[in-house]
């Protein structure tokens, strides 16, 4: 399986990079994983609704340029569907079983995901009703993908 994470913004925090590198290394046994960072749109602190939509639209264009037409797209959205670890594992297993070997996870910027990216999404996934920094979500997402592969292979992993 080929898993791509398309994320808005550059990761700067060393501790997050270390954690992400660790899970990418662990995942090598199960899948090819790549992370694509797209530039976040520079924006002032206070913006009108129209300005916020324009920022999301520009970031969305950058995101969509990295998504293949045959990819199964999972967007991370606060209002998305909440799945447990076993349910996410089952979903990834189903995708692999039915020939969807290209899976793209999308992590939007601080304002969220554009409408065009939401329309391209095959599954809107929520990790919580809480808001998390999008940089931290890369690490959390990779850990859950790793956990999914361990679950699907019947390999031990702490609960």
Phi and psi in degrees as a GROMACS rama.xvg file:
@    title "Ramachandran Plot"
@    xaxis  label "Phi"
@    yaxis  label "Psi"
@TYPE xy
-104.738  118.03  UNK-2
-114.344  126.57  UNK-3
-120.77  136.351  UNK-4
-111.577  119.235  UNK-5
-104.446  119.589  UNK-6
-131.918  141.024  UNK-7
-83.5118  131.796  UNK-8
98.4675  153.722  UNK-9
-92.1211  135.942  UNK-10
-82.9814  123.208  UNK-11
-110.887  -30.0649  UNK-12
-70.5257  121.552  UNK-13
-60.7214  -42.4595  UNK-14
-64.4841  -34.1403  UNK-15
-71.6053  -40.7229  UNK-16
-58.9855  -41.8738  UNK-17
-63.5862  -44.2752  UNK-18
-64.6916  -42.0968  UNK-19
-64.0216  -44.4042  UNK-20
-60.3388  -39.4482  UNK-21
-62.6909  -47.1046  UNK-22
-70.7194  -33.9194  UNK-23
-61.1645  -42.4136  UNK-24
-62.8043  -45.4902  UNK-25
-62.4363  -37.5159  UNK-26
-72.43  -18.3206  UNK-27
-54.5246  -28.3405  UNK-28
-71.8974  -16.5264  UNK-29
-117.3  -32.6261  UNK-30
-157.592  161.987  UNK-31
-90.1723  121.804  UNK-32
-118.485  132.024  UNK-33
-134.149  148.863  UNK-34
-120.412  126.536  UNK-35
-113.918  123.06  UNK-36
-98.8133  127.008  UNK-37
-107.672  148.531  UNK-38
-63.735  139.675  UNK-39
-83.2031  149.51  UNK-40
-80.2796  128.378  UNK-41
-66.2601  132.597  UNK-42
-148.356  146.401  UNK-43
-69.801  163.255  UNK-44
-58.2931  -46.3687  UNK-45
-108.764  129.563  UNK-46
-137.622  153.889  UNK-47
-76.1139  167.601  UNK-48
-58.6312  -41.7844  UNK-49
-63.8756  -40.127  UNK-50
-66.0962  -39.5549  UNK-51
-63.4423  -42.1094  UNK-52
-63.8831  -37.0359  UNK-53
-65.9803  -40.4509  UNK-54
-61.5813  -47.8095  UNK-55
-63.1477  -37.9229  UNK-56
-62.6308  -45.6612  UNK-57
-65.139  -43.3513  UNK-58
-64.0136  -38.0888  UNK-59
-62.1549  -40.0385  UNK-60
-60.3048  -42.1408  UNK-61
-64.442  -41.6739  UNK-62
-62.1853  -51.3136  UNK-63
-61.8439  -28.0242  UNK-64
-67.3624  -12.2923  UNK-65
-108.259  9.24768  UNK-66
-110.48  119.564  UNK-67
-70.3501  151.982  UNK-68
-64.8431  -26.5059  UNK-69
-96.136  10.0335  UNK-70
-83.1671  146.688  UNK-71
-90.4287  121.507  UNK-72
-105.825  127.306  UNK-73
-118.407  114.668  UNK-74
-96.3167  141.34  UNK-75
-91.8681  115.927  UNK-76
-140.107  139.409  UNK-77
-56.6156  -37.6412  UNK-78
-91.1882  11.0219  UNK-79
-75.0254  -176.498  UNK-80
-79.4815  134.111  UNK-81
-91.0476  128.709  UNK-82
-122.521  147.364  UNK-83
-79.617  170.565  UNK-84
-59.137  -41.397  UNK-85
-65.6032  -36.5141  UNK-86
-69.0772  -39.9072  UNK-87
-64.6477  -41.9473  UNK-88
-58.4934  -44.7228  UNK-89
-62.214  -41.6811  UNK-90
-62.3384  -46.4745  UNK-91
-64.0542  -37.5911  UNK-92
-64.9136  -42.3255  UNK-93
-62.1648  -42.3818  UNK-94
-60.8683  -44.3784  UNK-95
-64.5226  -41.1981  UNK-96
-63.8132  -37.8381  UNK-97
-99.0033  23.7837  UNK-98
80.6795  11.8556  UNK-99
-94.3242  79.034  UNK-100
-85.773  -11.2036  UNK-101
-104.475  112.143  UNK-102
-119.117  128.542  UNK-103
-117.642  122.103  UNK-104
-96.9556  137.207  UNK-105
-117.967  125.871  UNK-106
-114.796  113.986  UNK-107
-76.2476  -178.109  UNK-108
-82.9851  -167.517  UNK-109
-65.5582  -20.0637  UNK-110
-95.1704  -6.09195  UNK-111
106.543  -158.081  UNK-112
-113.221  141.109  UNK-113
-68.0092  160.672  UNK-114
-61.5535  -38.1012  UNK-115
-63.7466  -39.0468  UNK-116
-69.0716  -40.3347  UNK-117
-60.5101  -38.7623  UNK-118
-66.1313  -33.3462  UNK-119
-76.7396  -18.1824  UNK-120
-67.3139  137.317  UNK-121
-93.4204  -22.0219  UNK-122
-151.903  122.832  UNK-123
-93.8672  120.775  UNK-124
-115.901  134.242  UNK-125
-116.31  134.02  UNK-126
-90.4938  -19.5831  UNK-127
-177.163  161.985  UNK-128
-77.99  -11.5493  UNK-129
-77.6954  158.452  UNK-130
-96.24  131.319  UNK-131
-119.053  151.616  UNK-132
-60.8219  136.131  UNK-133
-64.1016  -26.4948  UNK-134
-66.8888  -41.3148  UNK-135
-65.2204  -32.2761  UNK-136
-64.3759  -27.1619  UNK-137
-59.5235  -46.5988  UNK-138
-65.6839  -46.4098  UNK-139
-61.3413  -43.0342  UNK-140
-62.6123  -47.3846  UNK-141
-61.2307  -38.9445  UNK-142
-62.8821  -42.1364  UNK-143
-69.9405  -35.165  UNK-144
-65.7399  -43.2305  UNK-145
-60.1123  -46.6862  UNK-146
-58.448  -40.3817  UNK-147
-59.402  -46.0694  UNK-148
-63.9953  -39.2659  UNK-149
-63.3923  -44.4062  UNK-150
-60.5862  -47.35  UNK-151
-65.2277  -27.2671  UNK-152
-92.2648  -0.240375  UNK-153
69.2882  23.4971  UNK-154
-90.255  147.844  UNK-155
-67.8352  143.67  UNK-156
-157.787  136.884  UNK-157
-62.633  146.456  UNK-158
